[in-house]
């Protein structure tokens, strides 16, 4: 991926690089409320490497500007401990961070003293090019908490260039 991206995961393991490319409709100025759906759809590019080394890329308008901001806020909660791990069955105190378009979603799998494991769910246009059971697919990305904090800064920089309109 070229340009600035937020990397979740590490070299040598599963990872995803996410980049905000532009608004889907850059010509629309918005209605001034910041909640004009058409004005605030963002095109997101992703480069994915699965645990087994297989990879793919996607490019799709799958998040609104306010949903993209939720990702940064949620990841900050993972870093500071206010978001708690969620069992894979969905029970427990944690939750799935999902959006209007089901292309991307996140849940917090585990934490050690200095590392976190995040599930990144990918489907439809963002999913892998190979068949999956029921269309479900997720990556388990592991990274140091300090690296996650840096990744959040990268995401925030991209968001600053794409505010609510």
N, C-alpha and C positions, 0 to 999 in steps of 0.2 A: 504494500500500500504506500502510495506517495503522500506527502504532506503530513500534517499533524494528526495523530491518532491516539486514542486511549487504548492501552494494552491491558487486558486482563489475562493473567496466566504468565507463564515463563517460557523461554526458549528451552527446548528439550521436552516440554510437556504440552498438554492441551492449552490452547490460547486463542484469544479473539482480539483483533484490533478493530475498533469502531471509530468511524470518522463521520462527522456531520459535513455533508458536501455542500448543501445549499437548501433553500426553501424549494418545495415542489413547484410553487408558483411565485417566483421572485417578483413578478410584475404587480402582484396584488399588495397594496399598502396596508390592508387591514382596516378594521372598523374603529380603531382607537381604543377598544376595550381590552385588547390582548387575548381575546377568546374567539376571534374569527377563525373558524376551522380551516378554511381554504388558504388563508394567509399564513398559517402557522404550521402546515405540514412540512416536515424536514425530510430530505433525502439522506439516508444513512448508508454508508458503505461499510462492509465488513470483510475482513480476511480471517478465515478460520483454519486452525490446524487441530485436528482431533488427536486424542491420546495415541492412536495407532499410526499417526503421521500423515494420514490422508487430509487433504485440504480443499477448500473451495472459497469462492468470493461471492458476495452479493451486493446489490445496489438497489435500494427500494425506499419509497417514501412511507416509512413505517412508524414514525413517531411525530407527535406534535411538539412544539417548543416547550410547552409546560410538562409533557411527559418526559422529554429529555432531561429537564431540570430535576424531575423526580428521581432519575437514575443517580445523579450526583448526590442528591440528598440522602437517598437510600444507602449508597456506598459509604458516605460519611458516617451513617449510623452503624454500618458494619465495622468501620475503623474504631469508632468511639464506644462500641459495645451496646448501643441502644437498640440495635437490630439483633435478635437472637437467632441461633441456628434453628432450622426447620427440618424435621424428619422428612425423608423422601415421600412418605405417604401423605404429607401435607398437614399432619397433626401438629400439636405443640403451639408454642406462643408466637413463632415466626409466621411469615406469610410469603406468598408468591407475589412478586412485583410484576404485574401484567398491565398491558396497555390496550387501547382501542383496537389496533391491529395486532393479531396474535403472533407476529413474526419474531418478536423478542420477548423474553420474560427472564426474571432472575429470582433465585432463592439462595439463602445462606445455608450452607451445608455443615460447616465445622470451623472451629477455631482452636489454635494452640496459642502459646504465649506470644509468638511472633509471626504467625502465618494464618491465613484464612483460606477456606475452600468455598467457592461460589459456583452454583449451578447456573449455567447460561442455557436457556431453552431457545431453540431455533426451529421455526416451522415455516411452511409456505415458501415464499420467495427467498427467505433467509436460511432455509434448511439445507441439509446436505443433498448432493445430486444423486445419491444412491438410495434405494428403497429402505424405509424404516418401518418398524412395527407401528401401525395406527398413525403414521406420520409424526410420531413423537421422537424428539431427539434432544438430548442435552449434553453439554460439556461440563466436566468437573474441572474448573481452573483453580490452581493453587498459586498463591503468591504471598510474599512477605507483606506485612501490614504497612511497612514504610514504602514499599513499591506501590501499593494500592493508593496510598495518600498522594503520591506523585501522579498516578494515573488520573485521579479525580481532578487534579489541577489542570491536566491536559484537556479533560472533558469540559471543565469550566471555561477554559480559554475558547474552545470551539463554540460553546453556548453564548459567550459574550458577543461573538460575531453574528449570532442568530437569535436576537431577543424576540420576545412576544411582540406581535404586531397588531 
